[in-house]
Amino acid sequence: MSIHDWQKSSYCAQGANCIHVRKVTADWQKSSYSHEGANCLYVAAPASRTIALRESDEPDVILTTTPATLGTFIRAAKAGAFDGLTQDR
């Protein structure tokens, strides 16, 4: 992967703080916890030390992270750190 793989957003003005995007080409695997149909999580490792995640309903929206950060997130979720986020306030 090189700097030439990235493209600046067409909404970005010259010299502004810009968002750069890159098409992720990877072999996607569906989570074994996902059932048939919608709401499936897909994971890929498109580059060294990179994990990519996408959801079946929005396949063009891709989150990238490192294996260590994803591991920390999964451990926190399993420990219940995010359980209160979905409760009515």
N, C-alpha and C positions, 0 to 999 in steps of 0.2 A: 504494500500500500504506500502510495506516495502522496505528496501534497497536491498533485495534479488530479487525484481521484475526487477531490472536493470541489463543489460548485457553490458560489456565493448566491444567496437568495436574490431573486429578481426584484424583490421589494426593497432591497437595501440601497441606500444612497451612497455615493462615492465618499469614502473616508469615514462613514458612520460605523457604529458598532454593529457588525453584521452576523447573521447566522449563515453558516456554511453547512451544506448537506452532502452526503455521499450515498450512492446506491450500495446497499449491502447485498452482495452476491454470496449465497451460502446454501448449504444443504440443510434445510429446515426439518426438524423432527417434532412431531406432535407429542405433547405430554401424555404419558400413559394414564394420567388421571382425567384426561379430557374424554368426554363421551362423544358419540357421533353427533354431528350437527354443529351448531354455533357455540360460541364461548369457549373455544379451544385455545390453549396456550402453545405456541411454537417456540423452540429454542434452537440456536445455531451458534457455532464458533467460527465466524468468518475470518478471523485473524488470530495470531498468537496473542494470548492474554486478553482476549475479547470475547464476551458473551453477548449475543443479540437475542432479544425477546420481541415477539409480536403476538397479537391476538387475532383470531380468525375473522372477527367482524371488521377490523381495521388493519388489514395486512400491510398497508403502506406506511403505517406508523410503527417505527422500530425503535426500541430502547436498547442502548448499548451500555455495558458495564464491564467490570473486571470479575473474574471468578471469586476473588476475595470479598469484594463488595456484595456480590450476589449471595455468597455464603453467609455473610453477616446478616443480610436482610432475611434470608430463609430461617436462620436460627432465631431471630427476633420474632418473626411471624409465628413460628412454632411455639415460642414461649408466651405468646399472647400479647405482645407489645402493641399490636394494632387492633385488638378486639374492640376497643371503644370507639373506633372511627366510624363505624356503621350504625351506632346506636342513635336514636332520636335524642336531640338535645332539648 
